[in-house]
Amino acid sequence: MSQQSELLRRLRGMSADRREDLLSRLDNVSRGARTAPLSFRQEQLWLFDKVSSSGAAYGIGFAIRLRGPLDERLLGHALNDVVERHSVLRSVFPHEHETGVQVVRPPRPVPLESEPCGERGPEEHGARIVGTELRKGFDLNAESPVRLRLLRVSATEHVLVLVTHHLVMDPRSIEVLLPDLAEAYRARLAGQEPSFAGDSPHFGEYASWQRAWVDGDEARECAEYWQRTLAAWENTELPADRPRSRLLDLTAAAVSSPLEPELAASVRALGERLGVPAEDVLLGAFYATLARHTAATDLTVGMRYTVPGPFAPGLLVGDCGNLLPLRLEGMDGLSFAEVVRRAGAVRDGAEKHGSLPFKLVLDGLHLDPDPARLPLVQIGFDARTHAPVTASAGGLTMSAEQIDTGASPYELSLETVLDGPGSSVTVRYATALYRDSTAQRLVHRYLRLLEDGCASPEASLTELSITGPDERESVLEEWNVRLGPYSEDSVHQVFQRVAREHKGRVALVGRDGEVTYAELEARANRRAHRLLELGVEPGTCVPVLVKRGSPVVEAMLAVLKAGAAYVPVDLGQPAERVRSIVADCGARVVLASEGAGELLGAAGVRVAYMEDDVSGLPDTAPDVEVPPEQLAYVIYTSGSTGVPKGVLIEHRNATGFIRTVRDMFGLGPQDRMLQFASVGFDVSVFEIFGALLSGARLYMVDDEERSSIDSIDALMVDQRITVIDLPPAIMELLTPERYADLRVAFVGGEAFSGELTTRWARHCAFTNGYGPTETTVTVLAKQCEGRWAESPPMGRAMSNHRAYVVDADGGLLPAGAVGELAIAGRGLGRGYLGRPDLTAERFRPDPYGPPGSRMYLTGDLAIWRDTGDLAFLGRADRQVKVRGVRIELGEVEAALQAVPGVARAVADIAVDPHRGTLLVAYVVPAAGTELQLDAVRSALGNRLPPTMIPTVLVPLSGVPLTRSGKVDRRALPAVEFAGLESAADSDLQDCTPTERTVASEVFATLLGTRVARHVNFFALGGTSLQAIRIAPRVKAVFGVDVPIAEFFSAPTVTGLARIIDDALARESVRRDHLASALDLVEGRSDEEIAELVRTRFGDAS
C-alpha cells in the first residue's frame, strides 16, 4: 500500500481531537520530547482542571518590575535561557492517560509581546492581563502553560507580566526564576552564555522521587498519622450566602484590613510568652473565629506546605507544595492561650508528616467525590511575609510580586502578613458562595477577637465576643424592638365578653350543626359547674379526651371556667400513652366522650362524659377567680428521648398571643376560620381561640373530613374560609386559585418549598410562622410576597417577643454566625410539668431583657441574615454523616420539594449490609401527577451534589403524619436493598443500546456490581479515581472522548449514555467533514503529501 493510501486510511479513521493529539505527539517525538510522571500535586491539579468551571482557580501570575535601561531583545534571549534551564516551563500534559504524564518539549523561542502601559497604571494593567489570560485558560494537552507580556511604563521602567499554572510553578518558584533571569540578562548584555548556580533538576525527577518515596516506611508512618488524625473528621464550612451550584466555582474576591502596629506587637509578645511563633497566634485566632461563627468545636483548615524532597529548593522550579489539613478538636471550654498552643501543636504535627501527598491522605479516607465542594478542606489559612523577591543585572533592578488572579484554591481563606507597617489581614472568598459583607464582617471579627485574645489570653473562647457594639444594637434594638398591646386577661373572660357582644352570631360550624356564641357560653358554663361538683380545683389539670367537633371546644372552655388547665389528648393515641399523660399531670377528673374512657383503663380517675345531662345546672359562669398568671393548658410533646413532657402555658401567654395575631391579621367577626389541627398540637390554640376571641366563625373539621383532601377542598370553597393554618403537606395538595375568599394563610411547623410559598403568596397574605410549644404557638413571622426560589426564612420576633442567636454560654451572636435560637418575651410558658431540672436547663435568665425576664433555648440552629430575618438551619439530630460527608436532611428534602411534581419529600438514612449507610428519600407526587422517579433524580442533579442525592427513592401515596401534623418517621416503610441488583437487571431490559453497554462494560467493570440506569455512581461506592478511569474506558469501548466534568454533572448510566450519544453524533459530523477535506488531496503525490506533513510535523515525515 502506498504512503498516500496508508496516510489517508489512518487519517479518515481518526476523530478530529484524536488527530490533533497524534500531531502533537509526533511533534514531540520528532524534536526529542521527554516524558515523566506527574507528582501527586500535579495529578490533583490536572484532575481539578478537568472538572472545575473556574479556569483561573489554579492559575498564578507575577508582576516583575524592571527599573533602569532595558534592551527588550536581550530580555527575550534571557527569558529563552531561563525556559531552557527549567524544563518544567516547557511541559505539556496530554489528557489521554488515566493518571496523567508531563511531556517536556524541546526548547523553542518564547513569545514575548510588548505594549505601552497606558493610563491605567502597571498594577491595574497587569491584573487585567492576568485575568484575561486565565479566563482564556490553558490547553494543557498541547500548550506549555506559560505566557509573557512586557508593559512599557516609561523609558526606564517596564513590567514583565508572567502568567502560568500551578502545574509548573508555585509562589516559591519565583525566588528561583528571578535570580536566574538576572544572571541570563547580565550574561547577554556582556555577550556571554549565562553561568547559572548549579544544575536545575527536571521536575519530572521530583515527581519520580515522590512516586518512589510513597512506597517507603516513612510514607507508611505518615499515612498512619493522617488516618488517626482525621478519623471521623467533620466538615468545616461557613454557612453560604448563596445556593451552592453543581460545579465548584472558585472565582474569588478579597477584603483586606491593616493589622495595626500595636496589635502586631501584641501578637508577637503573646507568641514569645507562650513559646510559639507569632504565626501560631494568628492561626489560633482563626480557629477561634471559625468556632464562634459555626458553633463547631471540631475544625479543619488547610495550610500550604513546601516539600522540596532531596532537591535544593533554590534550584527547583515547580509546585512542590502540599496541602496540610490542620484539624483541631475538642475546643469546648478552651482558653484563647490553649487554642493557640494546640493550634501550634497541630501545625507542628502536620508539618512533621507533611511529605505525604494530600491526594494520598484523601485516598485513605475513602471520601465520595463532590464536584460542588473541595475535598476535606474548604477553608484555608496562610501566614507569610510581604517582602518582594529582588535581583539586579547591568544597571537593571528587578522585583517580583504575585498578582491577584481573581480566584482562590479555597472556598474561603484568611491570609495574614506580619511584616511591620505592611502587616495586614485578608479574607479571600468564592463569590459564588459568599457576599462581600460576609467577608467584611469576618475580617473585623477576626481582628476584634485577636485583639481581645492577646489582651486576655486566659479567657475562654465564649468570653471573647465577636459581636461589636453596632451589631449588638442591630440584634437587640433594630431587629427586636416590637412592643405592642398585650392582654393580661384570662382566656375565658375574653370569650365571655365576645359572647355577650356577638351572642346571636354563629361561633362553631360542623357536621354536628351550628352553635352560636350564646349557646357555646351557656353550654361551657353548665359543664364547668359539673366539673366543680366532681371536685375540680383551680390550678389543677383536667385531661380532655373528646372527639373532634363542637364538644371539644365546649370542654376546653368548661375546664378554663372551672379555674383548671385543660390537657388536650388525641383519641388516636395508644392507650399506654394516654394513661401516662393522665398520670403525669396528676389528674383526678377527666372530661371525655363516651368510649374514650376505655383508654384510661384502671387509671383511678373520675370521668365526666360529654354526653352526661347537665341541663339542670346554671348557665351562668362559675364564680371562680382566675388570674392571668394561672395555668390555662398543658400540651404534651415528645422529647428527643421519646418521653412526653408537659408544657405549661398560662392564660396571659395565650391571650397575649391571640391579641398579637388578631392585630397582625386583622381577625374579626367577618372571618371564617378552619379548625384542622389536632387539639394536642398548639396550632389548635390559634385556630380555636383566634376565631372565638375575635368573634369569627370556626368550622370544625371532623376526623373523616380531615383525612380527605377532597373534603378539605370542598369545605374551603363551600364555607368561604378566609383564614387557615394548615401543614405544608396538606397545602401542597390544595389549589389556592379555588379559594376566592381566602385572605390569610399562616403556615409553619416544618420547612417547605419556595414553590409552595410562591404559589400561595399570589392569592393571599402568606405568612411563615415559627414557634415551639414552650413559647405559645408562634413567636417569629415572615410575610412572604413575590417569587421564592427556596424556603423562606422564619422572619423576626412578633410583638412583645425577642429572639437571639446565642453561643453555648448564652452569649449574643451577630449576623452570619450560627448558634442556638433563643426566644424571650411574654409568650414564654412556665416550664415543664414536674420537670424542674429540664425547666432550669431550657428556660434561662435573659441577660438581654428587663430584670427578671427569661429566655427559652429552643435547640434549633439559626442564623441572622443581613436583612434582619432569622433563618432556620435545622437541629443537630437532623444532621447525618454519609460516607464521610455531613448532610442536613432538611436540605435534601427542600431540594426534592422544589422538583416539579413532588408534593412532599422525606429524607432519611438506611443501612445496607454491603454498602454501609446510604441516603434514601420518600417522595409523594403532587395531585394529578404521575411521578417519574427518573425525572426526579435527574432534576436533583441540577440542585444537589452527588453526595446528597439519595441512593434510593421510595414513592409514597402520602407521608405518614403524627397527630400534630408532623412527619411520623417511624411509620415510613423500610428500604429493601436486597432487590436493588435484580431491579437493576429488570431496569436494563428496557433501555437504549448505549445505556446497556455503559451499564455492562463501564459501570459494572468499575463498580463490580450491576447498576440500574438512574442510580448515582458515587452513591454506589464509586470513587474519584474510578470516575477518572471512566473517560479512557469509554474511549476504549465507544471510541469517543467524554469530558469528565460532564460526567460529574450526570453520574448515572443514563447520564453517561446521553453524553456518549451526543459525542458519537458530533464525531459522525467530524468524520464526514474530514473525509470531504481529504478527498481534496486524493490526487496528490506522495511527495506532495510528505511536504504537507513536513510543514505540520517538522522532520517527522
N, C-alpha and C positions, 0 to 999 in steps of 0.2 A: 504494500500500500504506500502511495507517495506521501511525502511530508505534508503536502497541502491537504490531502484527503484525511489523513490522520488528525491534523490540527482542527479541521472543520468538524470532524466527528466528535472530537472531545469538547470543543467549544459549544457545539449545539447541545450537548448533554449536560451542560452546567447551568445553574441558576446565575443570574447576574451577580448576586452577592458572592457566590462561590467563585465565580470567575475573578472578581476583584481580589478575593483572598489569595487565589493562585498567583495572580500577577504580583501581589505584594511579596509573597514568599519567594517567587522566582527572582524578584529584585534583590531580596535579602541574600539569597544563596549566591547570586552572581557577584555580589560585592563582598562576600566573606562575612556575613552576619553571624553573630554568636547567640546561642540560646541558653537560658539559665532558668531555674525555677523561681517562683515568686517567694518572697518572705511571707510569713503568715500575716503580717500587717498589710502588705501589698495585696495579698489574696482577699482580705476583708474589704479593702478599698475597691478592688476590682469588682467584687460581687456587689457592693453597695452601688457602684456606678451603674450597674445593670438595672437596679430596682428603684433608685431614687429619682424623683421628679425634679430635684434641685441640682442642676449641673454644677453649681458653684460650691456645693457643700464641702468638698474636699479639694477645692482649688486653693491656690496660695499665690499671693502677689507681693512684690517688693519694689520699693522706690529707691534707686541708687542715685543719690545726688552727687554730681560731678562739678567741682568748683575749680576753675583755672582754665587755661587754654587747652582745647581738646581737638585732636585730629580724629575725625569721625571714621576715616578709612582704617587707621591703625586700631581704633577701638573695635571695629568689626573683625580685624585679624585676631585681636586679643580674645574676643569672645569665641572665635573658632578654636583658638588654642585651649580655652577652658573646657569647651564642649568635647574636644578631642581627648582631653585629660580625664574627664569624668564621664565614663561611658554610659552611666545611667541616664544622662541627659539625651542620649541618642536611642533610647529604648522604645519599643512598641510592645503592645500587649494583645496578641491575637486572641480572638474570642472562641475559637473552635475547641480549645482544651477545657476539660472539665474543671480543673483547678487552676488553670492559667499558667502562662510562662511569660518571661520577658525576653525579647529578641533585641540584641544590640546591633544597630545598623552601623555600617562603616561611616567614618567622618565625612561630612559634606558641609559646604558653606552654610552658615546660619543667617537666615534673612533678618536684616535689621532696617526697619523703616524709620525715618525721622520726620518730624513735623514741628512747626512752631507751637509753643505752649499756648499762646492766645491769652485772652483776658481772664480766663477762669483761674489761672494760677496753677502751679505744678501739682499741688495736693489734690485739688478737685479734678484736674485733667487726668492725673494718674489713676485716681479712683475710678473715673469713668472708663478708662481704657481697660482696667482690670475687670470691671463689671461687664463691659461689652464682650470681652474675650471669653469670660467664663459662662456668660449666657449662651454664646455660640457652642461652648462645650468642646471637648477633645474627642476625636475619633481615635480612641486608644488602640484600636485594631490596626491602624495604618499610619498613625501620626505620632511622632515624638511630642509629648505634651510640654513643649517649651516655646513661648512666644516672647519677642522682644520689641520694644518701641523706644525711640530716643526722642525726648522732648527738648527743644531749644528754648531755653528761658532767656538767655542773653548770650553775648559772645563768649562770656567766661563762666556761664552756668548752664548746665544741662541736667536732665533727669533721665536715667535709664530705667524703664519700666519692665520688670520681669514678671511674666505670668506663667504659672506652671501648675502642677498637680502633686498632691502628696504621694503619689506613686513614685515620684522621682526625687522629691525634695521635702524637707521639713524646715521649720523655722531655724533650727540649729545649722542647717547646711549653708546658710548664707555666711556663717562665720568661717567656712572653708572656702567658699567661692570668691568672696570679695578679696582676700589677700592674693589668691591665685590670679584674679583679674588684674590686680595692681601689678603683680610681677610680670604677667604677659604683656601688659601695656608698656611697662618700663622697658622690657626687652625689645619690643617692636619699635619703640622710639629710638633705641640705640642700634637698630638694625640687627638684632641678635635673636636667637631662639630662646624661649623662656627657660629659666632654670628653677624649676619648682622644688619645693622642700619635700622630698620623698615621693615614692610612687603611690598613686591613688589606686586603692583596690577597686575592682569592678564590684558593683553592688550585688551582682549575682553570686559572688563569693560569700558575701554576708548571708544571703538567703540560703546558700548551700550549707554554710556553717550552722545556721539556725535549724535547718531541717535535720541535721545530724545531731545537734545538741538535744533536741526534744526527745530523743530515744535514750538519753543517758540517765544516770541515777539522780543527778541534780534536778533535772526536769521532773522526774517522778516525785521527788520530795516537794518540789514547788506545787505540783498538781494536787498532792495530798493536802497541802496547806490551804489551797483555794477551795478544795472540796469541804474542808472543815469550816473555813471562814464563811463560806456562802451557803452553807446548809440552811434550807428553809428561809432563804432571804425574802425580804418583802420589797415590792416595787416602790420606788421613791419618785413621786412627781407632784408638782403643784397643780391644783385644780385649774384646768384650762379655761380661758375666757371664751374660746370659740370651739365649735364641734371639731373633732379630730377627723381628718379625711382618710380615705382608704390607703393612700400612699403618703409616706412621710415627706413633708416639705420643710427643709431646713433653711429656707430664705430667712435672713435674720436682720435685726436692727439692734442697736445698743444704746444704753443710757449710762452716763458716767457722772461721777461726782468726785471732787478732790478729797483726798484724805489729809485733813489739816495737820500741820506740823506738830501741834500739841498732842493730837490723837496718835499720830505715828510714833511719837516719842513714848507715849503710854503703852503702845503695843510692844515696842522693844523692851521697855522696862519690865513689863509683865513676863515677857519671854525669858529675860535674864533671871527674874525672881523664881520662875517655875523650872528653870533649867532646860528650856526648849527653844528652838528657833522662833523668831518672830512670825515666820510663815505658819507655824502651828497655832499661834494665837488667832491669826486671820482665818485659818481653816476651822478651828473650834467655834469661832463666832458664826461661821456659815452654817455649821451643823445646828447650832443653837437657833439661828434664824429659821432654818427649814423646819426644825421641830416645832417652833412656835407657830408656823404657818400651816403645817399639815396635820397637827395633832398626832404625829407619829413619833415613836421612840426607837425605831429601827430604821436607820437611814443609810443609803449607799450613794456616794457621789464618785464621779470619775476624775482621775488626775493623770496627766500625761507624764511619762517617764521614759528616759532615753536608755536604750540597751545597745551599747556600741559593740558588744562581744569582744573578740580578740583583736579588733582593729582600732587603730589610733583615731579617736573622734576628730582630730584636726586634719585628717586626710580623707575621710569617707564622706561622700555626698549621697544622700538618700534618706528615706524615712526610717530611722532606727527607733522610732517612738513606739511605746506600748501604752495601752490604756489600763490603769490600775483601778479596780473597783474598791473604793475605801468604805468598808461597812462598819458603822458604829452602832452597837446595840445597847439596849438597857439604859436609856438616858433618863428614865424616871428618877426624879429626886436628886440628880447630879447638880453640883455647883458649876459655875462657869469655869473655874480653875480645873475641876475634874474633867469637864468636857474637853478642855484644851489639852490636858495631859493624855487623855485617852485618844484624842484625835491624833496627837503626835505618835503614840504607840501604834495606832492603826496604820498610819503612813509609813512608819519605820518597818513594820512587819511586811507591808505590801511591797516596799522597795527591796527588801531582802529576798523576796520571792518574785520580784518583778520581771525576771527574764522569761518566764513562761508566757508565750504569746496569748493575748487576750482571746483570740479565736479558740485556743485550746481550753481556756478557762470556760468559755461558753459551751463548748462541746461536752465538757464534763458535767454541765448542769442539765443537759438534755432539754433545753427550753424550746417551746414552739416558736417558730419564726413569726414575726408580725411586721408586715411592711408599713404599718402605720406608726410603729414605735422603734426606737433604738433598742437593741438587746441589752438587758441588765442595767445599763446606766443611761439615764435620760438627763441627768443634771451633772454639770462639771464644775471643777474648781481649778484655778490657775494662779499661782503666785510667782511673780517674775520681776526682774529689774527692767528699767526703761532705757538703759544705755544703748545707743545705736552702735552698730558694727562699723568700724572705720578702717581706712587704709589710705596710702598715698603712693603716687608714682609720677616722676618727672614734672613736678610742679602742679599736679592734679590731685586734689584731695577727694576721697570717696567716703560716703557714709550711707549706710543702708538701713531702712526701716520697713517693717511689714505694713502692707496696705490692707485695710479692711475690705474683705471680699463680699460683704453683704450676705454671708452665710455663716453657719455655725456647725461644729461637729456634735453639738448637744441641742436638746430642746430648750434648755436654759442653763446659763453658766455664770459664775462670778469670777471676774478677773481682778486681781489686786496687784498694784505696783507699789512697792515700798522703796522709794528712791528719792529721799529728800524732798525738795519742792515739787518734784514731778509725781509724788505719790497720789494714787487715785484708786477708785473702786468703780468697776464697770459690770453691769448686768447685760449680758447678750442673750437675746431671746428669739425664738422662732415666731415670726409674725403671723403664721397661720394658726398659732395656738394662743398667743398672749397679746394683750394690748400694751401700748406704751405706758399707760397709767399703772399697770401692774408692775412693770419693771421699775418705774419711778418709785413706787411705794417700797419695793424690795430693797432698793439702794438705800433709801432713807432709813428704813427699819434696821437694816444691817448695821449702818453706821451708828444708830442710836444704841443698839444692843451691844455693839463693840465698845462704845464709849462707857456704857454702864457696866459692862463686864470687866473692863480694865480698872474701873474705879472701885468696883465691889466684886472681886473675883470669887469670894466665898459665897456669894448669893446664889440661890438656886435659880434654875432657868426660868421658872414661873414667876420669880421675883423681878426678873429683868423684863420690863414691859416693852412691847413693840408698838404700843398704842400711843401716838402723840396727842398733845392737847387738842389740836383741831379734829383729829379722828375721834377722840373721846367725845367731843362736843357733838359731832355728827351722829354718833350712835345714841348718846343719851338724850339729846335735845332735838336735833333736826329730824331724826328718823323715829323718834319715840314719843314726843310730846303730843298727845291726842286726848286731852281731857274733855269730858262731856258730861251731860246729865246722867245721874246714876240713881237707880231706885233702891231704897232701903226698906221696901215693904216685903211682906211675905207673899208667896205666890197666890194662895187662895184669897187673900184680901184684895189683891189687884183684880182677880177674877170676879169677886163679888161686886166690885164697883162696875166692871164692864157688863156683868149680867144685869145689873139694875138699869144701866143705860140702854142696853140692847136686848131687853128681856123677850121681845117678840121675834127677834131675828133668829134664823136657824144657826145653831152652833155646830152640830155634827150631822153628817150625812153618811149613810152606808146602806148596805143591803138590808139591815135591820130597821131602816126607816130614818126619819129625821128627828132631831132633838133640838128644841130651842134653848136659848141661854137660860131662860127662867126655869125650864124643865130640868136642865142639867144641874143648875144651882140647887133646886129643891131635892132632886134625887141624891146628889152628893151629900147634902145636909142630913138627910134621913140615914144614909149609910154610915155617916160619921157618928151619929148618935148610937147606932148599933155597935160600932167598934168600941165606943166608950163604955157601953154596957158590958162588953166582953173583957173589959179591964185594960184596954189600950191606954197607955200613959204618954204624956208629952215627952218627946225626945227619944222614944223607943222606935224600933224598926218593925214594919209590917210588910212582909213579902206579899206581892200581888201576882197571883197565878191566874190570870183572867184572859179569856180568849180575845182575839183582836176584834175591834168594833167599839161602839159607844160605851159598852160596860167597862172597858179597861180605863177609859178617861174618867168615868164616874168613880171608879175605885181609887184612882190616884188622888183625885180631889178630896174624896172622903177621908183618906188617910191624912192628908195635909190639914184638913179642917179639924181632925181629932188631935192635932198637935204632934203627930208622929211623922216619921220619914218613910216614904214608900220605897220598897225594894223590888223593882220590876224583874220578873223571872219569865223567860221564854218557855212556853209549854212544850216546845220541841226538844228541849234539852234532856239528857239522860237523867233518870230518877236519882242516881247517885249524886250527880252534880247539884240537882235541885235541893236535895237533903243537906248537902254540905253548905250551901248558901244559907238555908234556913237556920241551920245550927250555928254557922259562923256569926250571923247578925244577931243572935240571941233572941229570936222572935218567940213570943208566946201566943200570938194570934196571927193567922194567915187569912188573907182575903182571896177567895178562889172561885172559879167557875166549877159547876158540877162536873165531876170526873177528874178534875185536876188534883183533887185531894188524894187520889191514888198514888200520885208521885211522891207524896210525903211519907207513906208507909207509917211506921210507928215513930214518928218524929216527936211525939209528945207535945203537940201544939193544938190550940183550939182553932177550928176552921170556920170562918164566916163565909157562906156561899152567896154569890151574887144573885142567885135565884130565890134566896130567902125573902119572905114578905116583910117589908119594912114600911108599908103604907101607913101604919098606925103611929109611926114615930114623927117627931116635929120636922117640918120642912124649913125651919129657920136654922141659921148657923149656930153651932155649939158655942157656948161661952168659954172658949179656951184661948188663953193668951199665947200667941206665937210670935216671939221677937224675930227680927230679920236674921239674927245670927244662929237661929235654931236650924237643926238639920232638916233638909227638905227631901232628899232622896239619897239612896246608896246604890250605885251601879257596880256590878262585879265585872272585872275584866281579867283576862288571862295574862299572867306574867310570863316572863321568859322561861320560868321554871315549869309553867303549866299549872301552877296552883292559883286558883282565883283569888283576887284581892278586892275588897270592897272599898270604893272611892266615896268619900263623904263630901256631899255638896250641900251648902247652906242655902236658905231662902234668898238671902241677899245676893249670893252668887247667881242664882237662876234668874231673879227678876232684873238684876243688873244686866245680864246678858240679853234678855228679851228686850229691855229698853234700848240697848245698843243696836240690835239688828232691826228693831222696829223703826228706829230713826234712819238707819243705813239704807233700808229697802223701802221705807215709806209704807210699812204694813198698816192696814186699816180695814174697816168694815167692807170695803169694796173687793177685798181679796178672797180668793177661793184656793185653799192650800190642800196639798195631798199628804196624807199620813201613811207613808210607806215603810219607814224604818221599823225594825224590831224595837219593842219597848225596852229591851235590855241594852240598847245602843243609844248613846246620849243624843244622837240626831233627833230622836223622838221628842226630846225636850224642845228643840227648835220647832218642830212641826206642830206639836200639840199646843204648847203654851205660846209659841209665836203667833199662832192663829187666835187662841182663846183669850189672850191678854190684849189682843188688838181689835177684837170684835169681828174677826173674819170668820168665814165658813170653812170647816175642815172635813174633807172627805176621808173616811176611814176605810182603807183598803183591807179586805179580809184575806185569809190565807189562800183561798182559791184564786182570787184576783191577783194576789201578789206573785203567784207562781206562773202567771201567763203574761207575756209581753203584749199580746193582742188585747187582753183585758185592760192592762195599764194604759195602752194607747187609746182605747175606747173611752176610758174614764177621763183622760186628759182632754179629749175632744168634747165629750158629752157634758162633762161638769164644768167646762170652760175654766180649767185650772189656770191660776195666774202665778203661783209660786211653788217651786219644787226644790227638794233636796234629795236627789237620787244617787245611788252608787254609779261610778263611771261604767261599770259592767252593764248596767241597765240602760244608761243613756246612749251607749254605743249602738244599741238595738232599736232606738227610737228615732223618729224623723221629726226634727224641730219645726220644719215647714208646716206641719199639720196643726200646730197649736197656736192659733191666731191670738188667743187671749193671754198666752204666757208672757210674763214680763220679767220674772226673776228666776234664774237657775243658780242655786247655791250648791256647790259641789266640793267634796273633799273626802277625806278618809284614806284615799290611795292616790298614787300618781296616775296621770292619764295623758293621753297623747295630745300633741298640738293640733292634730287634725280634728279631734273631738272639740277642742276649745274653739277653733276657727268656725266649725260648723254651727255650733250653738250660739256663739257670740254674734253671729249675723242676725239672730232672731230675738234675742232677749238680753237683759243685763246678766252677763255670765260672771260669776264670782268664784274664784278658787279660795276655799277656806281650809284652815288648818287649826286643829286644837285637840290635845289629849283630853280624855275624860276628866283628868285631875284639874283642868283649868276651865271647866264648864263649857263644853261643846266646841266653841270656836274662839280663837284669840288672834289669829292672823288672817288677813283677807287681801285678795288682789282682784280688782275688777279688770277683766280681760276684754280688750277690744281689738278688732282687726285680725290679721293673719298671724298664726303661731306655727313655727317650724318644730317646736319641741314643747314639752310640758311646761306650763307657766310656773313662775316662782310662787312661793307662799305669800309674798307680799309683806305688809307691815302690820304692826300691832294695832288692833282695833281700839276704839276709845276706852280710856281708863285702864289700859294694859301697857306693859312694857316687854320688850323682847331683847335678849342679849345673846351673843355668841361668846362662850366662855371657855377657858382652858381647864385643865384638870384640877386646878386650885380655885376655880371660880373667877379667875382674872379676866377682865374685859378684853375681847379681841376685836380688831378693826376689820374693815372691808378687806376681802381677799384671803383671810385666814380661816382655816377650818377648825371648828370646835363644836362643843355641845350646845344645843339650843336651850336657853333658859327663859322661862316665862314668869313675869311678875305682874301684879295688879289685882284688881278687885275680884277677878274671876277665879282666883286660886281657891280650891277646895280646902277642907280642913285637914285632909290627910287620908290615911288608910285605917279602916276599922280594925281595931285590935292589933295593929302592927306599928307600934311606936318606933321600932327600930327602922323599918322601911320608911316611915314618915320622916324621921330625922335624916335619913340618907338622901331622900329625894326632895324634900322641902327644906330649903336652907334660908338663913337670913339674907336679905337682899342688901348688899353693900352699896348699891347704886340708887336705891329708892329712899323714901321717907323713913325715919327711925321706926323700928318695929315691923317693917314690911318684910315679906318673904318672897322667895323666887322658887320655882319648880324646875328641877333638872329633868328634861324630857327623855334623855337617852338618844335623841335624834341628832345626827350630824347636820350642820348647816353652815352657810357662808353668806356674808353680806355681799351683795353685788354693788357696783358703783352707783346704781340707781336708788339705793336705799331699800331695795327689796331683799327679803331673805329667801334663799334657795335651799331646798331640801336635798341632802346628799345621801340619805339612806341611814340605816343603822349598821352598827358593826357586825351584827349577826346576819346581815343580808349580803355580806361580802364573802365570797368563796375563792378558793385557790384551785385552779385547774391547770395542771402541767406547768406549775411554777408561776403562773400569771394570776394576780388578784383581780377578780371580776366582781363588779357590783351588779347583782342580778336585776336591779331596777333599771339599769342602763340597757340591758338586753331586752327587757320587757318593753321599755319605751320605744326601742328601735323596731321591735316586732309590731307594736301597735301603730306605728307610723306607716306600715306597709298597707297599701290599699287592699281592702277586702278582709283585713284582720280586725275583728271587733275586740278581741281580748286575748291576752297572752300572759302566761306564767312561766318564768324561767326557774330552773332548779338544777341540782346536780344528782347524778346517779353513778353507781359504781359498777363497772363492767369487770368481771373477774379476770379478763385477759388484758384489758387496756387501762385499767385503773379508773380514776374519777373523770367523768365526762359531763359536758354541759348538755342539758336537754331542755326542751321547751314544749309547752302545751298551747295550742292555738285554737281559737274559736272563730269561725267565719262570720262576717257581717251578714245581717238579714238579707236573704235573697241572693246570697253569693255562694258559688261553688268554689271552695278554696283549693287552689293548686299549690301543693307544698313545694313543688319545684320552683314555681314563680316566687313564693315567699323566700325561699333560700337564695334565689338569685337577687332579689331586692335587698336582702340583708347584706349581701356582698358589697352593696353601694353605701351601706350605713355603718357597718362594723368591721373591725379587723378579723382575720380568720380565727384568731384565738377566742373570739367572743361569739362566733357563730355556732349555734347548738349542733352537736353531732346528730341528734335525733329530734325530729319534730313530730309531736303526737297530736293528731286532730281530736278536738272535743266538740260536742254539741253545745256545751256550756261549762263554765268554770264553777266548780262546787264552792259554795259560799257558806260562811258561818252565819249564825242568826243575826249578827251585826252587819252583814253585807260584805265582809272581807273574805279574801281567798282562804278556803279550807285546804291547806296543803296536804294534810294527812289523807284527804279523800281523793287526791289525784291518783290516777291509775299508775301502776308500776310499769317501768320500761322493760320490754322484753329484748335483751341484747342477743339472746341465742338465735333469734331469727334473722339477724342482720345479714349474714352471709347468704342464706337461702333467699332472702329478699333481694340481695344483690343479683343473684342468678336470675331470679324472676324479672327483676327490673331490666336486665340487659337483654332479655328476649325481645323487648320492644324498643329498639334503639337504632341509631344510624350505623352504617358500617364503620365510620370513623370512630364513633363512640365505643363500638365493640372492640376495635383494635387498640384504642387508647387504654381501655379497661384491662385487656388481657396482656398486652405487650409493653405497656408503660407503667401504669399504676400497680398492677399485680406484681410485676417484676421488682419494682422498688419497695413496695409495702409488704409483699409476701402474703397477701390476702385478697380475696375477691371484693370488689368495691361497687356499690351502687352508683348510678350516674351522678347524683347530686350531693353525695357525701363529701365533706371538706377533706382534702388531702391531709391537712395538718391536724385536724380533729382525730384522724385515724392513726396518728403517730408519725406522720411524715416529718422529716427534719429539713433544715435549710440546705444541708449538703445533698440530701436526696432531691430536693427541689432543683438545685443547680444541675444535677445529673439528668433532669428531665429533658433539657434542651438537646444535649447530644444524643439521648435516646430517641427523641422524636426525629432528629436528623437522620439517625440510622434506619428508623422504621419508615418514615414518610418522605425523607429527602428534602425537608424544608427546615428553615431556621425559625424558631419561635422566641420572641423577646421574653426573658424571664420575668420582667416586670408585668407583662400582660398575664402570665400565669398566676402571679401573686394576686392579681385582681379577680381571678376566677379559678380558684384551685380545686376544681372538680373535673370529673371525666367529661361532662357536657361542656364546661367552660373551655377546657383544653381542646376538645374536639372542634369547637367553634373557631378557636384561634387557628387551628391547623387547617380547617376548611378554607378560611379566609386566605391563609398563606398559600395554599395549593392553588386557589383561584388566581392570586396575584402572580404566582410562578408560571402559571399557564400563559398568562398575558406576556410575561417577560420572555418566555421561550419563543412565542410567536414573533415578538419584535426582534429577538436576537437572530432567529432563523432568517427573517427578512433581510436583516442587515448583512448577514454572512453570505446570503445569496449574491450580494453585490460583488463579492470577491471570488466567486466561483471560477471566473476565467483568468484569475491572476496566476502568474508562475510561482514556482517555489521560491525563486529569488525575490520576487516582489513581496511575498508573504514574510519571508525571512527579514526583509528590510522593515516591514511593519512591526514585526516582533522586536527587532533591534531598537527601533525608535521607542518602543514602550519598555523593553526589558534591559536595555543596555547591551551587555555582551552575552545575554542568555539565549541567543538564537540557536 
